[in-house]
Amino acid sequence: MLAAATGELHLIIPIWGGIALVLAGAAYLVLGTVQPRLFDVLSMTVMGCMAGLVACPWLPLWQPAVVILGGLALGGLTAFFRNVCHAVLSALVLAGVLATLAALAVGPRGFASYLAVNQSNRSYAIQVSGPNLVCDPVLAAALTGILAGATVAIVRFAFSERLITTAQGAALLAGGVASLATRYRGEGQLPVSAAYPLTLSALWLCLVVIGMVAQAALARRRAEWREGADAPADFGQP
């Protein structure tokens, strides 16, 4: 997964990867309220794989095994301790959202380049831009997101399920669209995420609202269907 040469992350995402992100985002947006446990397990499995990937350079183990074990560990914990792990996921997602919004408000110093290490020769391989946690407003927003996400998950669990799945789905969908659009901007052009950050943020927000409305409507339809199925048949009508 790690490239040998230094490059931006969007350059190693193939076209089919962008399409997969769009499809996964649409599934999160529309079906998140149907199987919330499944999507929580999936999200935490991916985070576990990412944590394993980051930990690879410091562990004397086979890199794919570390990545797989990290995913299985977090995914398995989420399957058995879903409420606690959902609160953790909610805290991380809202922390990422608020930190990114704060970084956009701060400007260029709100973002930093994070370098992933190539396990084979310890050279820096992939450069990823993200919120700069050394910047005070960004760090404050991230901490606020952690506290707010955990609180919402504890106080309003059903609402947190819809909010977190839609936030993740909107991010995946917007990221997939940005990745595909970058492929057609030509050589030497900035990636869409760097050229139009505010437009992508507005797209993400609109998708979150659409996803919340769609999930609420689907939840009402399922509740009505269950009530109709459980209602006793009226055999007394002529």
Salt bridges, closest charged atoms under 4 A:
ASP40 OD2 - ARG82 NE 2.95
ASP40 OD2 - HIS86 ND1 2.85
GLU161 OE2 - ARG82 NH2 2.82
